Amino acid sequence: MNPTLSAALSERGYDTLTEVQEAVTAPEVQGRDLLVSAQTGSGKTVGFGLAIAPDLLGEAERLGLAAAPLALVVAPTRELALQVARELGWLYGQAGGRVVTCVGGMDMRDERRALERGAHIVVGTPGRLCDHLRRGSLETDALRAVVLDEADEMLDLGFREDLEMILSAAPAERRTLLFSATVSPVIARLAEQFQRDALRVSTKGSARQHTDISYQVLWVAPHDSEHAIINLLRYHDAENAIVFANTRASVTHLAARLANRGLSVVALSGELNQAARSHALQAMRDGRARVCVATDVAARGIDLPGLDLVVHAELPLNTEALLHRSGRTGRAGRKGISALIVPTKLTKKAERLLKFAKIEAEWTQPPSAEAIRARDEARLLEDPLWSKAAEADEAAFAARLLAQRSPEEIATACLRLFRAGLSAPEELSPPDEKPGPRPARADFGPSRWFALSVGRRENAEPRWILPLLCRGANLDKSDIGAIRVQPSETYVQIAEGAAAGLAARIGAARTLEEGIDIRPMDGAPDLAPARKAAPGSAPRRAGPPAGPRPRRSEAEETAAPRAPRNEGPRNEGLRKEGKPHWKKPAPKAGRAPWVDDDAPARKPRAAKPGAPKPRAAASADPGAKPRKPRSPKKPPPGAR
């Protein structure tokens, strides 16, 4: 290994290399194209940084003057590209390496100026790299190595054409390194097309999945999913935690819910611009935020320091998503927890997901409120401030405090002050208990009914009638009982004590607002629904129900043949009564069909002055010459 890079690793705290790092830096793989499959969190970024070092440095300890790029790294997302750039920055920092990023969402003019100043390594996303290639701002003639990080994810996101464009623009004699969590047939075809005799390196054991990660399945009642997440975050109190949701809307909702409970939280989804996403990740690294709510794509490949807890608020769609989510923790030898929130109705789906991923998980329940309070007390007693020596002013204050208060009072106040800055835990229902119907409202007591002059026709709804009464009649919410919206009026139940002075408050006009009047009723309204026939419907005719006639045996049909449906006394006079019928009666002999004998004779309509004469009937002579059709008249000049 290059001594400069060895010094950078030692300064960073690397005592030994991971399995994938040792595999890609072995002497027998130098100079060859590689197709590497390794699990998330195995140190792939540092691995391919070391793998391309012989191509960039050779035997030298420092890189030369930055000019055209020597290496190109392609990552699927902006966050992952920026993270790779940071890792390569400290790895090649002592060697004088210059790393430039080209990612979407950033100012392209700044990136172009950075490329013009020169770079040794360029890290970018497929779309932005293709933009620079089309504009001629990215030179690829001097490239010695091209690395595709998370190649499977880039193909899933639809970047195949962009990857083909980037690889086609690179020199034919360059090295190509493909790093992927899984090697699908599409990845294999891409390797055959753009790699030369690639060496397959696999460090992902089939039966081994993140031994440093403890998988838990929290079985919860359907209505307690969000409460379980809050209790889980409160119980572990992790330095950094990430909560995964499947959609952007779920991320927004869950982040707002956690923020309302006093947790320092940031959101990370595709609807945020690059500046907002960078600020969110920086807040997690600085410690200003401790919980990140994110989607799968937004959190792809990100590495947060001290990430000890991964919560799956919604079950991932497949095993790959489960492994990538869980791989955010348990990195670099640290232990981590991956917890799946599973409502009772999704138990079978969770079992299948874990079975296909070959993961053994512990099925348990979320932490209860009592367990969280006990954990808070243990943290308070284990705080290192207890063993710190008191300053002079602190000792003087403690003496005054002991003179005024008892030790029990001081301890109680200490515990209350500690809990004051924490979110209260949630009381959870047993997972096998289904949420029952809402409890019935208690007896409202003596009351009077009033009628408002608006109803369903005016789009009246209780959600705006309630504040209307509180505002216009100066009533309290507890003084208002039932609200029943009718087609033209709305009946409101008001407590007897508040109804007595209602007339004095609203005045003689009895008007709440312009166009809305209120009047007292003699008693409770009759709210029984009346059955009304549909508009335009005819009364039901007595008789047997419509439908196919019952089948008769051959003997019954021979003894008493049944008349067809369109014959018989029921169908007589249908035309005279004006009733519809599917079959028209035959016309009378010697008359034109459908002529009413009793109808008065109509006089021929007089022709209007200047109207053209009617055309003569066609000749009955078969040998007559047919008349030539009249040509249309030409419009006058100037007419449209």
Sequence and secondary structure as in RCSB ss.txt:
>XXXX:A:sequence
MNPTLSAALSERGYDTLTEVQEAVTAPEVQGRDLLVSAQTGSGKTVGFGLAIAPDLLGEAERLGLAAAPLALVVA
PTRELALQVARELGWLYGQAGGRVVTCVGGMDMRDERRALERGAHIVVGTPGRLCDHLRRGSLETDALRAVVLDE
ADEMLDLGFREDLEMILSAAPAERRTLLFSATVSPVIARLAEQFQRDALRVSTKGSARQHTDISYQVLWVAPHDS
EHAIINLLRYHDAENAIVFANTRASVTHLAARLANRGLSVVALSGELNQAARSHALQAMRDGRARVCVATDVAAR
GIDLPGLDLVVHAELPLNTEALLHRSGRTGRAGRKGISALIVPTKLTKKAERLLKFAKIEAEWTQPPSAEAIRAR
DEARLLEDPLWSKAAEADEAAFAARLLAQRSPEEIATACLRLFRAGLSAPEELSPPDEKPGPRPARADFGPSRWF
ALSVGRRENAEPRWILPLLCRGANLDKSDIGAIRVQPSETYVQIAEGAAAGLAARIGAARTLEEGIDIRPMDGAP
DLAPARKAAPGSAPRRAGPPAGPRPRRSEAEETAAPRAPRNEGPRNEGLRKEGKPHWKKPAPKAGRAPWVDDDAP
ARKPRAAKPGAPKPRAAASADPGAKPRKPRSPKKPPPGAR
>XXXX:A:secstr
  HHHHHHHHHHT  S  HHHHHHTSGGGTTS EEEE  TTS HHHHHHHHTHHHHTTT SS     S SEEEE 
SSHHHHHHHHHHHHHHSTTTT  EEEE TTS HHHHHHHHHH  SEEEE HHHHHHHHHHT S  TT  EEEEET
HHHHHHTT HHHHHHHHHHS TTSEEEEEESS  HHHHHHHHHH SS EEEE   SS   TTEEEEEEEE GGGH
HHHHHHHHHHH  SEEEEE SSHHHHHHHHHHHHHTT  EEEE TTS HHHHHHHHHHHHHTS  EEEE TTTTT
T   TTEEEEEESS  SSHHHHHHHHTTSS TT  EEEEEEEEGGGHHHHHHHHHHHT   EEE    HHHHHHH
HHHHHHH GGGGS   HHHHHHHHHHHHHS HHHHHHHHHHHHHHTS        TT             SEEEE
EES  GGGT  HHHHHHHHHHHS   GGGEEEEEE SS EEEEEEHHHHHTHHHHHTTTTEEETTEEEEE SS  
         TT      SS SS      HHHHHHS    TT SGGGTTTTTTT   SS     TTS SS  TTS 
        TT         S TTS            TT  
